């Protein structure tokens, strides 16, 4: 991918959830909710404070993160559905 986010933005690819319940029922695409979990694909350099000093982002490429249901902007880059969001929209990193 040849995309570099600016400032404190992060590019995230949603992690696909199971389409089958534990009981074996297959859930159609129209009934599924979008996952609120994803993998960080690219990270910007960070934001700036009032004095102009760079504040680096705490995330790195490969982190699996949780984010809000309506967070980010959906884009399609190189045929992939991705989300671009600010670092503050991310709630945490899964270990």
N, C-alpha and C positions, 0 to 999 in steps of 0.2 A: 504494500500500500504506500502510495506517495502522497501522504497528507500529514501535515504538521500543525497541531492545534496551537493557537496563540494564547498568551497570558496564562490564566489559571484554568484553562479548559482541558477536558479529558475526553478521549474517544473510547466508548465502551461498546462491546458486542454482547448482546443478550445471551445468556446461557439457556439452551432449550430445555424445557421441562418434559417429563414423561407424558405421553398421550394416552396412557392406560392407568386406570386406578388399581389399587391393591387387589380388588375383587375381580379384575380382568375386564372391566368395562372400558371400551375405547371412547375417548372424549373427542368429538369433532373440533376442527380448527375454529369454527365460529363460536363455540361455547367456552373455549379456553381463555383464561386471562393471560396477559403478557407478563412474563417473569420479571421480577424486580431484582434480579441478580444478574451480574454480567462480568466479563473479563476485560481488563484495561488493555487496549490495543496501542494507544499513543497518549503521551502526556506533554502538555505545554511547559514552558520554562518556569512559570509561576507569576504571581501578581506582584504589584508594587505597592509599598506603603506611602504615606503622605510625603515622606522625604525623598521618594524615588528609589529607595533601596529594594532590590529584588527579594521576594519571599518565596523560596522554593516550595514545590508541591510535595506532600508527604507520600504520594502514590508512586508506584513504578509499573512499568509494562509487565503484564502477567498477573497482577493482583486480581483476585476475585472479590467483587464489591457488592454491597447492597445499596439500592437507591430508591427514591420515592416513586410512587405509581405514575405520576405525571411529570417526572423530571426529564430534562433534556430535550433536544430537538432531534427528531428522526431524520436521517439522511441515508442516501444510497451511494456508496463509493465503491468503484470497481465491482459492482454487482452484489455487494454485501450490504445488508441492512444494519446500520450502526446508529449509535446515539452520541451526540456531542453535548456535554454538560459541564457546568462549573464544578470545581472541586467541592464547593460548599453544598451541592446537591447530593453528594455521596454521604451515606450515613455511617458506613464502616467497611472494614476489610475483613473477609472471612479467612480464618487460619487454615 
